[in-house]
């Protein structure tokens, strides 16, 4: 068993947030192409309310 001090794990917070933004953008673009801008606005508003509700629970 190796008891030497190991290196700290890398911080992947920023790359994860950027990848989440990229995924959100392409999903919104796909919804926009399939259903139109009003549906994208409704989905965005729904996500905002869901995130706000989850933040209040924490």
Biopython code that builds the backbone (N, CA, C, O; Angstrom):
import numpy as np
from Bio.PDB.StructureBuilder import StructureBuilder

atoms = [
    (1, "UNK", "N", (0.838, -1.166, 0.000)),
    (1, "UNK", "CA", (0.000, 0.000, 0.000)),
    (1, "UNK", "C", (0.888, 1.236, 0.000)),
    (1, "UNK", "O", (1.810, 1.345, 0.809)),
    (2, "UNK", "N", (0.612, 2.164, -0.905)),
    (2, "UNK", "CA", (1.416, 3.363, -1.056)),
    (2, "UNK", "C", (0.827, 4.494, -0.211)),
    (2, "UNK", "O", (-0.292, 4.941, -0.463)),
    (3, "UNK", "N", (1.583, 4.956, 0.793)),
    (3, "UNK", "CA", (1.078, 5.997, 1.681)),
    (3, "UNK", "C", (1.683, 7.361, 1.369)),
    (3, "UNK", "O", (1.602, 8.269, 2.196)),
    (4, "UNK", "N", (2.281, 7.521, 0.205)),
    (4, "UNK", "CA", (2.846, 8.809, -0.168)),
    (4, "UNK", "C", (1.736, 9.806, -0.446)),
    (4, "UNK", "O", (0.608, 9.444, -0.780)),
    (5, "UNK", "N", (2.093, 11.066, -0.297)),
    (5, "UNK", "CA", (1.125, 12.132, -0.563)),
    (5, "UNK", "C", (0.820, 12.151, -2.061)),
    (5, "UNK", "O", (1.729, 12.285, -2.881)),
    (6, "UNK", "N", (-0.444, 12.017, -2.413)),
    (6, "UNK", "CA", (-0.817, 12.052, -3.820)),
    (6, "UNK", "C", (-1.181, 13.478, -4.214)),
    (6, "UNK", "O", (-1.468, 14.321, -3.364)),
    (7, "UNK", "N", (-1.165, 13.727, -5.511)),
    (7, "UNK", "CA", (-1.491, 15.056, -6.014)),
    (7, "UNK", "C", (-2.985, 15.319, -5.864)),
    (7, "UNK", "O", (-3.798, 14.395, -5.863)),
    (8, "UNK", "N", (-3.322, 16.578, -5.740)),
    (8, "UNK", "CA", (-4.727, 16.959, -5.631)),
    (8, "UNK", "C", (-5.419, 16.701, -6.973)),
    (8, "UNK", "O", (-4.809, 16.801, -8.038)),
    (9, "UNK", "N", (-6.675, 16.374, -6.893)),
    (9, "UNK", "CA", (-7.444, 16.145, -8.111)),
    (9, "UNK", "C", (-7.636, 17.473, -8.836)),
    (9, "UNK", "O", (-7.783, 18.515, -8.197)),
    (10, "UNK", "N", (-7.637, 17.438, -10.167)),
    (10, "UNK", "CA", (-7.831, 18.680, -10.915)),
    (10, "UNK", "C", (-9.247, 19.220, -10.731)),
    (10, "UNK", "O", (-10.190, 18.462, -10.502)),
    (11, "UNK", "N", (-9.376, 20.523, -10.834)),
    (11, "UNK", "CA", (-10.661, 21.184, -10.683)),
    (11, "UNK", "C", (-11.334, 21.268, -12.057)),
    (11, "UNK", "O", (-10.871, 22.001, -12.931)),
    (12, "UNK", "N", (-12.409, 20.529, -12.244)),
    (12, "UNK", "CA", (-13.104, 20.498, -13.528)),
    (12, "UNK", "C", (-14.395, 21.318, -13.508)),
    (12, "UNK", "O", (-15.286, 21.084, -14.324)),
    (13, "UNK", "N", (-14.505, 22.270, -12.591)),
    (13, "UNK", "CA", (-15.731, 23.056, -12.491)),
    (13, "UNK", "C", (-15.967, 23.889, -13.743)),
    (13, "UNK", "O", (-17.049, 23.829, -14.327)),
    (14, "UNK", "N", (-14.974, 24.662, -14.162)),
    (14, "UNK", "CA", (-15.158, 25.520, -15.336)),
    (14, "UNK", "C", (-15.419, 24.728, -16.616)),
    (14, "UNK", "O", (-16.341, 25.075, -17.354)),
    (15, "UNK", "N", (-14.652, 23.685, -16.910)),
    (15, "UNK", "CA", (-14.981, 22.914, -18.116)),
    (15, "UNK", "C", (-16.371, 22.288, -18.060)),
    (15, "UNK", "O", (-17.042, 22.178, -19.087)),
    (16, "UNK", "N", (-16.805, 21.880, -16.881)),
    (16, "UNK", "CA", (-18.145, 21.300, -16.758)),
    (16, "UNK", "C", (-19.221, 22.337, -17.031)),
    (16, "UNK", "O", (-20.208, 22.048, -17.708)),
    (17, "UNK", "N", (-19.037, 23.540, -16.509)),
    (17, "UNK", "CA", (-20.006, 24.610, -16.748)),
    (17, "UNK", "C", (-20.045, 25.000, -18.226)),
    (17, "UNK", "O", (-21.120, 25.246, -18.773)),
    (18, "UNK", "N", (-18.892, 25.058, -18.869)),
    (18, "UNK", "CA", (-18.843, 25.395, -20.289)),
    (18, "UNK", "C", (-19.520, 24.306, -21.110)),
    (18, "UNK", "O", (-20.286, 24.612, -22.023)),
    (19, "UNK", "N", (-19.254, 23.058, -20.806)),
    (19, "UNK", "CA", (-19.893, 21.963, -21.527)),
    (19, "UNK", "C", (-21.398, 21.965, -21.301)),
    (19, "UNK", "O", (-22.158, 21.680, -22.227)),
    (20, "UNK", "N", (-21.845, 22.280, -20.087)),
    (20, "UNK", "CA", (-23.275, 22.398, -19.831)),
    (20, "UNK", "C", (-23.909, 23.499, -20.660)),
    (20, "UNK", "O", (-25.012, 23.322, -21.176)),
    (21, "UNK", "N", (-23.232, 24.633, -20.799)),
    (21, "UNK", "CA", (-23.735, 25.727, -21.627)),
    (21, "UNK", "C", (-23.821, 25.319, -23.090)),
    (21, "UNK", "O", (-24.814, 25.607, -23.759)),
    (22, "UNK", "N", (-22.799, 24.657, -23.584)),
    (22, "UNK", "CA", (-22.802, 24.200, -24.981)),
    (22, "UNK", "C", (-23.958, 23.228, -25.213)),
    (22, "UNK", "O", (-24.659, 23.330, -26.220)),
    (23, "UNK", "N", (-24.160, 22.303, -24.305)),
    (23, "UNK", "CA", (-25.273, 21.355, -24.446)),
    (23, "UNK", "C", (-26.615, 22.054, -24.401)),
    (23, "UNK", "O", (-27.509, 21.729, -25.182)),
    (24, "UNK", "N", (-26.771, 23.012, -23.495)),
    (24, "UNK", "CA", (-28.021, 23.753, -23.405)),
    (24, "UNK", "C", (-28.294, 24.523, -24.696)),
    (24, "UNK", "O", (-29.430, 24.571, -25.168)),
    (25, "UNK", "N", (-27.249, 25.124, -25.263)),
    (25, "UNK", "CA", (-27.428, 25.892, -26.501)),
    (25, "UNK", "C", (-27.852, 25.007, -27.665)),
    (25, "UNK", "O", (-28.756, 25.379, -28.415)),
    (26, "UNK", "N", (-27.220, 23.837, -27.839)),
    (26, "UNK", "CA", (-27.613, 23.020, -28.987)),
    (26, "UNK", "C", (-28.993, 22.408, -28.794)),
    (26, "UNK", "O", (-29.715, 22.186, -29.765)),
    (27, "UNK", "N", (-29.364, 22.133, -27.544)),
    (27, "UNK", "CA", (-30.714, 21.619, -27.292)),
    (27, "UNK", "C", (-31.753, 22.697, -27.594)),
    (27, "UNK", "O", (-32.785, 22.415, -28.202)),
    (28, "UNK", "N", (-31.478, 23.938, -27.166)),
    (28, "UNK", "CA", (-32.394, 25.033, -27.490)),
    (28, "UNK", "C", (-32.482, 25.251, -28.997)),
    (28, "UNK", "O", (-33.565, 25.518, -29.516)),
    (29, "UNK", "N", (-31.371, 25.144, -29.699)),
    (29, "UNK", "CA", (-31.393, 25.301, -31.164)),
    (29, "UNK", "C", (-32.221, 24.191, -31.816)),
    (29, "UNK", "O", (-32.973, 24.448, -32.756)),
    (30, "UNK", "N", (-32.084, 22.985, -31.328)),
    (30, "UNK", "CA", (-32.862, 21.873, -31.896)),
    (30, "UNK", "C", (-34.357, 22.068, -31.635)),
    (30, "UNK", "O", (-35.179, 21.803, -32.512)),
    (31, "UNK", "N", (-34.708, 22.528, -30.438)),
    (31, "UNK", "CA", (-36.118, 22.801, -30.137)),
    (31, "UNK", "C", (-36.623, 23.944, -31.006)),
    (31, "UNK", "O", (-37.757, 23.904, -31.484)),
    (32, "UNK", "N", (-35.789, 24.967, -31.217)),
    (32, "UNK", "CA", (-36.178, 26.110, -32.034)),
    (32, "UNK", "C", (-36.468, 25.672, -33.468)),
    (32, "UNK", "O", (-37.459, 26.094, -34.065)),
    (33, "UNK", "N", (-35.600, 24.823, -34.016)),
    (33, "UNK", "CA", (-35.798, 24.343, -35.394)),
    (33, "UNK", "C", (-37.052, 23.485, -35.490)),
    (33, "UNK", "O", (-37.800, 23.581, -36.463)),
    (34, "UNK", "N", (-37.284, 22.652, -34.493)),
    (34, "UNK", "CA", (-38.409, 21.722, -34.556)),
    (34, "UNK", "C", (-39.745, 22.382, -34.241)),
    (34, "UNK", "O", (-40.751, 22.066, -34.876)),
    (35, "UNK", "N", (-39.772, 23.301, -33.262)),
    (35, "UNK", "CA", (-41.047, 23.801, -32.763)),
    (35, "UNK", "C", (-41.205, 25.321, -32.813)),
    (35, "UNK", "O", (-42.327, 25.822, -32.738)),
    (36, "UNK", "N", (-40.122, 26.050, -32.935)),
    (36, "UNK", "CA", (-40.197, 27.500, -33.005)),
    (36, "UNK", "C", (-39.733, 28.182, -31.733)),
    (36, "UNK", "O", (-39.535, 27.552, -30.694)),
    (37, "UNK", "N", (-39.567, 29.494, -31.848)),
    (37, "UNK", "CA", (-39.047, 30.289, -30.738)),
    (37, "UNK", "C", (-39.966, 30.325, -29.525)),
    (37, "UNK", "O", (-39.461, 30.269, -28.404)),
    (38, "UNK", "N", (-41.286, 30.416, -29.679)),
    (38, "UNK", "CA", (-42.121, 30.459, -28.465)),
    (38, "UNK", "C", (-41.939, 29.234, -27.551)),
    (38, "UNK", "O", (-41.979, 29.361, -26.327)),
    (39, "UNK", "N", (-41.743, 28.071, -28.140)),
    (39, "UNK", "CA", (-41.534, 26.867, -27.325)),
    (39, "UNK", "C", (-40.203, 26.948, -26.591)),
    (39, "UNK", "O", (-40.109, 26.525, -25.439)),
    (40, "UNK", "N", (-39.174, 27.484, -27.235)),
    (40, "UNK", "CA", (-37.874, 27.654, -26.579)),
    (40, "UNK", "C", (-38.013, 28.605, -25.393)),
    (40, "UNK", "O", (-37.439, 28.367, -24.330)),
    (41, "UNK", "N", (-38.773, 29.678, -25.574)),
    (41, "UNK", "CA", (-38.973, 30.632, -24.477)),
    (41, "UNK", "C", (-39.714, 29.985, -23.312)),
    (41, "UNK", "O", (-39.380, 30.237, -22.154)),
    (42, "UNK", "N", (-40.704, 29.163, -23.599)),
    (42, "UNK", "CA", (-41.450, 28.477, -22.541)),
    (42, "UNK", "C", (-40.555, 27.472, -21.817)),
    (42, "UNK", "O", (-40.594, 27.376, -20.590)),
    (43, "UNK", "N", (-39.762, 26.736, -22.562)),
    (43, "UNK", "CA", (-38.852, 25.759, -21.948)),
    (43, "UNK", "C", (-37.809, 26.475, -21.087)),
    (43, "UNK", "O", (-37.504, 26.026, -19.982)),
    (44, "UNK", "N", (-37.260, 27.590, -21.589)),
    (44, "UNK", "CA", (-36.294, 28.360, -20.820)),
    (44, "UNK", "C", (-36.892, 28.910, -19.535)),
    (44, "UNK", "O", (-36.256, 28.878, -18.482)),
    (45, "UNK", "N", (-38.118, 29.414, -19.627)),
    (45, "UNK", "CA", (-38.816, 29.923, -18.437)),
    (45, "UNK", "C", (-39.069, 28.784, -17.438)),
    (45, "UNK", "O", (-38.903, 28.962, -16.231)),
    (46, "UNK", "N", (-39.468, 27.627, -17.947)),
    (46, "UNK", "CA", (-39.690, 26.471, -17.078)),
    (46, "UNK", "C", (-38.410, 26.025, -16.385)),
    (46, "UNK", "O", (-38.429, 25.697, -15.198)),
    (47, "UNK", "N", (-37.297, 26.009, -17.115)),
    (47, "UNK", "CA", (-36.017, 25.649, -16.496)),
    (47, "UNK", "C", (-35.614, 26.658, -15.427)),
    (47, "UNK", "O", (-35.095, 26.284, -14.375)),
    (48, "UNK", "N", (-35.856, 27.938, -15.701)),
    (48, "UNK", "CA", (-35.544, 28.976, -14.712)),
    (48, "UNK", "C", (-36.341, 28.753, -13.431)),
    (48, "UNK", "O", (-35.790, 28.834, -12.333)),
    (49, "UNK", "N", (-37.626, 28.474, -13.566)),
    (49, "UNK", "CA", (-38.460, 28.244, -12.387)),
    (49, "UNK", "C", (-38.020, 26.980, -11.642)),
    (49, "UNK", "O", (-38.006, 26.965, -10.411)),
    (50, "UNK", "N", (-37.662, 25.926, -12.373)),
    (50, "UNK", "CA", (-37.200, 24.685, -11.757)),
    (50, "UNK", "C", (-35.907, 24.891, -10.983)),
    (50, "UNK", "O", (-35.768, 24.404, -9.861)),
    (51, "UNK", "N", (-34.962, 25.611, -11.576)),
    (51, "UNK", "CA", (-33.688, 25.880, -10.914)),
    (51, "UNK", "C", (-33.902, 26.743, -9.670)),
    (51, "UNK", "O", (-33.292, 26.506, -8.628)),
    (52, "UNK", "N", (-34.775, 27.746, -9.790)),
    (52, "UNK", "CA", (-35.068, 28.602, -8.633)),
    (52, "UNK", "C", (-35.710, 27.801, -7.505)),
    (52, "UNK", "O", (-35.391, 28.002, -6.334)),
    (53, "UNK", "N", (-36.602, 26.905, -7.859)),
    (53, "UNK", "CA", (-37.262, 26.064, -6.851)),
    (53, "UNK", "C", (-36.261, 25.145, -6.163)),
    (53, "UNK", "O", (-36.313, 24.954, -4.948)),
    (54, "UNK", "N", (-35.345, 24.575, -6.952)),
    (54, "UNK", "CA", (-34.326, 23.706, -6.364)),
    (54, "UNK", "C", (-33.386, 24.499, -5.466)),
    (54, "UNK", "O", (-32.953, 23.994, -4.430)),
    (55, "UNK", "N", (-33.061, 25.747, -5.849)),
    (55, "UNK", "CA", (-32.164, 26.563, -5.041)),
    (55, "UNK", "C", (-32.796, 26.922, -3.706)),
    (55, "UNK", "O", (-32.090, 27.017, -2.702)),
    (56, "UNK", "N", (-34.095, 27.120, -3.671)),
    (56, "UNK", "CA", (-34.764, 27.442, -2.405)),
    (56, "UNK", "C", (-34.768, 26.258, -1.453)),
    (56, "UNK", "O", (-34.794, 26.447, -0.236)),
    (57, "UNK", "N", (-34.744, 25.043, -1.984)),
    (57, "UNK", "CA", (-34.785, 23.847, -1.136)),
    (57, "UNK", "C", (-33.437, 23.611, -0.442)),
    (57, "UNK", "O", (-33.379, 22.943, 0.590)),
    (58, "UNK", "N", (-32.392, 24.140, -0.989)),
    (58, "UNK", "CA", (-31.048, 23.896, -0.438)),
    (58, "UNK", "C", (-30.707, 24.876, 0.647)),
    (58, "UNK", "O", (-29.617, 24.812, 1.216)),
]
sb = StructureBuilder()
sb.init_structure("model")
sb.init_model(0)
sb.init_chain("A")
sb.init_seg("    ")
for serial, (resi, resn, name, xyz) in enumerate(atoms, 1):
    if name == "N":
        sb.init_residue(resn, " ", resi, " ")
    sb.init_atom(name, np.array(xyz, "f"), 0.0, 1.0, " ", f" {name:<3s}", serial, name[0])
structure = sb.get_structure()
